[in-house]
Every structure is written in C-alpha cells, then in structure tokens.
Amino acid sequence: MHFVEKLGRFTELSDDERIALATCVETEKVVPAQTRLVNQGDEYPSAYVIERGWSFRQRLLKDGRRQVMNFLVPGDAIGFAAAFFAHADHTVITMTEVRYARIDPDRLMQVIAGSPRLGATLFWSTALEESVLREHIVSLGQRTAREHMAHLLVELAERVRKGGMPEAEAQLLPVTQILLADVLGISPVHTNRTIRQLVREGVIETSARGIALLDEPRLRQMSDFDEQFLHEDGGPDF
C-alpha cells in the first residue's frame, strides 16, 4: 500500500505496525475521473487512501466560485478528519481513474491508541500536508504567476517521485489549464498566457495527457524552489 510506504519514509515501521495499519483497510474500489469522493457540507462518507490516480481538493463559495487547494497523488489520505468532524468542509474530486482503499476511521483510532509511535507518525504525515498548504499560501501571496506555476509543477513531480511512482509519471502531470487557473487563483486567460510563456522557454510541453516537464532544473531555478517545505529529512525519531 502506497500510504504505508509513505509513512515508512517518515519513520521505520515495524512489521507489527504495518500489519496494524493493514487491518484498517476494509475495501478497495476503482472509480472513473470526475467522481466525488467527498462532498462539501455532507457527512464524511469514510476515510480513503489513494493507491493509483490523481484527485484534487476544492472549496466552493456560495456563488459557485472555487479555490483548488491542492492535488492528491498515490499515498495521500482523504477524509481522516472523519474521525473528528461530522461534516466535510471541502470537496474531493478525482482527476483520473482512481483506485482507492477505504479506511475505517474508528479502527484507525484504535490502532493509534494502541501504538503512540504510530500515532505520532500519522501526525507527522498531517503536519507535512499543512507545510505544503503553507507553501501554497506563500505562492498565492508573493510569487508571480510564472513563478507559482513553475513551483507547483516541480512540487507535484517531487511528491509523485517521493511516493515511489515511476519517474515517467513525475515528468508527465495530468493537470488541466482550468485546474491550474483555480489553484493559482488567476483567470484562465492569464493561465493560458503563462503556460504559453513556459512552453516558449522550453521548460514544459502540453498535450491532451497533461503537462510534461522538459527542463525541471530550470523550473526549479525560475521559481526559487526550496524543497525544505517537503521535509524529506525524515520524521519522528523514536
């Protein structure tokens, strides 16, 4: 399971801890693109872990405007807040076909209660997601559209790569212009202009499949990418 492998990057898991996490998994399911896994305002249906495919989180305003907050890749968790909150404050929609594993949040809480070390590791995973969201706030407030887009593309490639997926999947990201506009907080016209600028600079290439990264070192340079916010130096040391 990609989620267990992701946690194993934070701290070395024992066989017993891996088995305990496996007991939280109830079923696996495959759903097509544009499936709502979580719907804003509804009761949390469950908690999930993505095994294959991409999704995104969005927050809708009453007039229909939306902010895409982040993208979810294999190994990422959805709906763990179900153990604490009754209703979802955001929506999760699949971008591609997604295979996910359903997690029993009550069983997960039992596992955490029985293993404080594992609970701390899960907390670390949550803290990492908060760090990524903080970096998105910095991008929204301070980076230009060109810098923000370049930074986001490198971040996604790094997260896919660190999640143990093939390098080819890190270099071809299934993101659309509309999604990029809504995560960058700019108009589709501005987004298209920024994409064309990066294409002219020879650092990306677009196709029906998404955006291919042609020159990741230059993307890192133009966005002043500092991967410290991904905290790949490891998790809690017990």
Helices and strands as residue ranges (DSSP letters): H 2-10, H 15-22, E 25-31, E 36-38, E 47-52, E 55-60, E 66-72, E 77-78, G 80-83, E 91-94, E 98-103, H 105-114, H 116-142, H 145-162, H 167-171, E 172-173, H 177-184, H 188-200, E 204-207, E 210-213, H 216-223, G 227-230
